[in-house]
Amino acid sequence: MAKRAKLTKGQMRRVKANQEKRLAKRQIQQEAEFSDSQLGSLEYGRVVSRFGQHADILTDEGDILRCNIRRTISSLVTGDRVAWRRAEESEQGMQGVVEAVEERESVLTRPDMYDGIKPIAANVERVFIISSPQPAFSDQIIDRYIVACEDAGIEAIIVMNKTDLISPEEREHILARLSVYEQIGYPVFHASAVTGEGIQALRDEIQGHISVLVGQSGVGKSSLVKAALPEVDLAIGAISDNSGLGQHTTTVARWYPLEQGGALIDSPGIREFGLWHIAADRVTACFRDFEPFLGTCKFRDCKHADDPGCALQKAVADGKLDAGRLENYHRIIQSLDQSEGARGGQF
């Protein structure tokens, strides 16, 4: 059988555009099935999850109903507060229509090569950044998530998971890197679903807030949730034997109410969190430990590398700033330039 030719980026965009047109046409037909006389008065609810042109809405009564989304709504994600109207009779499984989205208090986003900036979850108060020794511990990835949190104005909390798998050779390095974040002011938790270490402390920290878990695939987000929040039913995956990378177990973000108030939003695992939607100067500002030294370099256009009179480099030499954080910063800035070249300036 002949090997199927790989689509170019232009062809992929056209295919996606055609799919969106078909979805829009189908939605127009579905919306037409609900006349105003068939819909009740406005009610308010929370987006549990979104599936294309439909969304599951958590009502004030605690029910979850699947609704159409009005074509006038340009963006809708898990965690959004919405105004919706209940259908007197369901049509093709649809039980209502989402009419409007309330203003967001925060939104966690990530860039997409074809869609531009994609929101992941809305109205999030805390982001739990999950790391582990498997597939691999990476403080560079932690710093990427922290930049995204700082940019969105969301509190970042670091969780070192699978502590039972940390080898003696890794332990000193990992603990040293995590202590840097604690000194900066980021809470750090150590946990293991196997031994039970830190599970109760993590449960107490999650309750009462709207939180989202992020991290590379395979770091054990779902297993950690199962241990800390047994009332939440998540799919659980494993590390791929072939690649050593995590297998995706979550395909769409979903809202899970918690027993003591608040909610957990489980997001699809992503192996790399791009930041090319954030300007370089904004990335610099998102390194909160840089703040005491910014604006004091010899030259205003200092790149904080080997520039003469760089205040950040001097702070590292004086032991006032962590060298690893500065190195990770430069890697992020370099990735912005590389992503710009790959996109050809299309965004």
C-alpha positions in Angstrom: 0.0 0.0 0.0 1.4 3.4 -1.0 2.5 5.6 1.9 0.2 8.6 2.5 1.9 11.9 1.7 2.4 14.2 4.7 0.2 17.4 4.5 1.9 20.8 4.4 1.1 23.4 7.0 -1.0 25.3 4.4 -3.0 22.1 3.6 -3.5 21.4 7.3 -4.9 24.9 7.8 -7.3 24.5 4.9 -8.4 21.1 6.2 -9.0 22.6 9.6 -10.9 25.6 8.1 -13.2 23.3 6.2 -13.9 21.3 9.3 -14.7 24.5 11.2 -17.1 25.5 8.5 -18.9 22.1 8.7 -19.1 22.4 12.5 -20.5 26.0 12.2 -23.1 24.8 9.7 -24.1 22.0 12.0 -24.3 24.3 15.0 -26.6 26.8 13.1 -28.9 23.9 12.4 -28.9 22.8 16.0 -29.5 26.4 17.3 -32.4 26.8 14.9 -34.0 23.8 16.6 -34.3 25.8 19.8 -36.6 28.8 19.4 -36.8 31.4 22.2 -40.1 30.0 23.2 -38.4 26.6 23.9 -35.8 28.1 26.2 -36.2 29.1 29.8 -34.9 32.2 31.6 -31.2 32.9 32.1 -29.4 30.8 34.6 -25.7 30.8 35.6 -23.3 27.9 35.8 -19.7 26.8 35.3 -18.1 25.1 32.3 -17.1 21.6 33.3 -15.6 20.7 29.9 -15.9 21.7 26.3 -16.3 19.4 23.3 -16.1 21.3 20.0 -19.3 23.4 19.7 -20.8 21.9 22.9 -20.1 22.3 26.6 -21.0 20.5 29.8 -22.4 23.1 32.3 -22.5 22.6 36.1 -25.7 24.2 37.3 -26.4 25.8 40.6 -28.3 22.7 41.6 -25.2 20.5 41.0 -26.5 18.9 37.7 -24.3 18.7 34.6 -26.1 19.4 31.4 -24.7 19.4 27.8 -25.4 22.6 25.9 -24.9 24.2 22.6 -22.6 27.2 22.4 -23.8 30.3 20.7 -21.8 31.2 17.6 -21.3 34.7 19.0 -19.1 33.3 21.8 -15.6 33.4 20.5 -13.8 31.7 23.5 -15.1 29.2 26.1 -12.9 27.0 28.3 -13.2 24.9 31.4 -13.7 27.1 34.5 -15.6 29.8 32.7 -18.7 31.2 34.4 -21.5 31.4 31.9 -25.1 32.5 31.5 -27.2 29.8 29.8 -30.8 28.9 29.1 -32.4 25.6 29.7 -34.3 23.8 26.9 -37.8 22.6 27.7 -37.1 19.5 25.8 -33.7 18.2 24.8 -32.8 17.9 21.1 -30.2 15.4 20.0 -28.9 15.2 23.6 -28.6 19.0 23.9 -30.3 20.3 27.1 -29.7 24.0 26.7 -27.8 26.9 25.1 -24.8 28.9 26.5 -25.7 32.6 25.8 -22.7 34.5 27.3 -19.4 34.2 29.2 -18.8 36.3 32.3 -15.6 38.3 32.6 -12.6 36.1 33.6 -10.6 36.7 36.7 -7.6 34.9 35.2 -6.9 32.6 32.2 -4.0 30.2 31.7 -2.9 30.0 28.1 -0.4 28.3 25.9 0.6 29.0 22.3 -0.4 26.8 19.4 1.3 26.8 16.0 -1.9 27.0 14.1 -4.4 28.5 16.5 -2.3 31.2 18.0 -2.9 31.6 21.8 -5.0 28.8 23.2 -6.6 29.2 26.7 -6.3 26.1 28.8 -8.5 27.0 31.8 -10.2 30.1 33.2 -10.7 31.7 36.7 -7.8 29.6 38.1 -6.4 30.7 41.5 -3.5 28.2 41.7 -1.3 26.2 39.4 0.3 23.0 40.8 3.4 22.4 38.7 4.1 18.6 39.0 7.6 17.3 38.5 9.1 13.9 39.1 12.3 11.9 38.5 10.6 10.1 35.7 10.5 10.7 32.8 13.1 13.3 34.0 13.5 16.1 36.5 13.8 19.4 34.8 13.9 22.8 36.5 13.9 24.4 33.1 10.4 23.1 32.5 9.4 24.3 36.0 10.7 27.8 35.1 8.6 27.7 31.9 5.4 27.0 33.9 6.4 29.7 36.5 6.7 32.3 33.7 3.3 31.4 32.4 1.8 31.6 35.9 3.5 35.0 36.7 2.3 36.4 33.3 -1.3 35.3 34.1 -1.2 36.5 37.7 -1.8 33.0 39.1 -0.1 31.5 42.1 2.4 28.8 41.3 3.0 25.8 43.6 5.7 23.2 42.9 5.1 19.5 43.7 8.0 17.0 43.5 6.1 13.8 42.9 7.3 10.2 42.9 9.8 10.9 45.7 10.1 7.1 46.2 11.8 6.9 42.8 14.5 9.5 43.4 17.9 7.7 43.4 20.6 8.6 46.0 22.6 10.1 43.1 19.7 12.4 42.1 18.5 13.4 45.6 21.1 16.0 46.4 20.8 17.8 43.1 17.0 17.8 43.1 16.7 19.0 46.7 19.2 21.8 45.9 17.3 23.0 42.9 13.9 22.9 44.7 15.4 24.9 47.6 16.1 27.7 45.2 12.3 28.1 44.5 11.5 28.0 48.2 14.0 30.8 48.8 12.3 32.8 46.1 8.9 32.3 47.7 7.3 29.5 45.8 5.7 26.7 48.0 7.3 23.3 47.3 5.6 20.0 48.3 7.2 16.5 48.2 4.8 13.7 47.5 4.5 10.0 46.6 1.3 8.1 45.8 3.2 4.9 46.7 4.5 5.8 50.2 1.9 8.4 51.0 4.5 11.1 51.7 3.0 14.5 51.5 -0.5 13.3 50.3 -2.5 14.8 53.2 -0.6 18.1 53.1 -1.3 18.3 49.4 -5.0 17.5 49.8 -5.3 20.3 52.4 -3.6 22.7 50.1 -5.8 21.9 47.1 -9.2 22.2 49.0 -11.0 25.5 48.9 -9.3 26.8 45.8 -9.7 26.6 42.0 -6.6 24.8 40.9 -5.1 23.2 37.8 -2.4 20.6 37.6 0.2 20.9 34.9 3.4 19.1 34.0 5.0 16.8 31.5 3.2 13.7 30.5 4.1 10.8 32.8 5.0 12.8 35.9 2.0 11.2 37.7 -0.6 13.9 37.8 -3.5 11.5 37.7 -2.0 9.0 40.2 -1.3 11.9 42.5 -4.9 13.2 42.3 -6.2 9.7 43.0 -4.2 9.5 46.2 -4.9 13.0 47.4 -8.4 13.3 46.1 -10.0 9.8 45.9 -13.4 11.3 45.3 -12.1 12.6 41.9 -12.2 10.0 39.1 -9.3 10.5 36.7 -7.9 8.1 34.1 -4.4 6.9 35.0 -1.7 6.2 32.5 1.9 5.1 32.6 5.4 5.6 31.2 5.8 4.3 27.7 8.2 1.3 27.7 9.4 2.2 24.2 10.0 6.0 24.4 10.4 6.5 28.2 7.9 9.4 27.7 4.5 9.7 29.5 1.3 8.6 27.8 -1.5 11.1 27.6 -4.4 10.0 29.8 -6.5 13.2 29.7 -7.7 14.6 26.3 -9.8 17.6 27.4 -9.6 19.8 30.4 -12.3 19.0 33.0 -13.7 20.6 36.2 -13.9 18.5 39.3 -15.7 20.0 42.4 -14.0 19.3 45.7 -15.6 18.2 48.9 -14.5 21.2 51.0 -15.1 23.8 48.3 -13.2 24.9 45.2 -12.4 22.7 42.3 -9.6 20.9 40.5 -9.2 21.3 36.7 -7.3 18.4 35.1 -5.6 19.5 31.9 -4.2 17.4 29.0 -0.5 16.5 29.6 1.9 18.5 27.5 5.5 17.6 27.1 6.7 21.1 26.4 5.2 24.4 27.4 6.0 27.0 24.8 6.2 30.7 25.7 6.6 32.4 22.4 3.4 34.3 22.9 5.1 36.2 25.7 7.4 39.1 24.9 11.0 38.9 25.9 10.8 41.9 28.3 7.7 40.3 29.9 9.6 37.0 30.4 12.3 39.0 32.2 9.8 40.6 34.5 8.3 37.1 35.3 11.5 36.1 37.0 10.6 37.6 40.3 14.1 37.1 41.8 15.6 39.3 39.0 13.5 42.3 40.2 16.0 43.8 42.7 18.7 44.0 39.9 16.7 45.0 36.8 17.3 48.6 35.7 20.7 48.7 37.3 22.8 47.3 34.4 25.4 49.6 32.8 23.5 49.5 29.4 19.8 49.9 29.0 19.7 47.2 26.2 21.7 44.7 28.3 20.9 41.1 27.3 22.2 39.8 30.7 24.7 37.4 29.1 28.3 38.5 28.7 27.4 42.2 28.5 29.8 44.5 30.4 28.3 45.9 33.6 25.4 43.4 33.7 23.8 43.5 37.1 22.3 40.0 36.9 25.7 38.5 36.1 27.2 40.4 39.0 24.4 39.2 41.3 25.3 35.6 40.3 29.0 36.2 41.0 28.1 37.7 44.4 25.9 34.7 45.3 22.8 36.9 45.3 21.1 35.2 42.3 21.0 31.5 41.3 23.0 30.8 38.2 20.7 28.0 37.2 17.7 30.4 37.0 19.6 32.8 34.9 20.7 30.0 32.6 17.1 28.8 32.3 16.1 32.4 31.5 18.5 32.5 28.6 17.2 29.2 27.3 13.6 30.6 27.3 14.7 33.8 25.5 16.6 31.7 22.9 13.5 29.5 22.4 11.4 32.7 21.7 13.8 33.6 18.8 13.8 30.0 17.5 10.0 29.8 17.6 9.7 33.2 15.8 11.9 31.8 13.0 9.9 28.6 12.7 6.6 30.5 12.6 7.9 32.9 10.0 6.2 35.8 11.8 2.7 34.5 11.2 1.6 35.5 14.7 
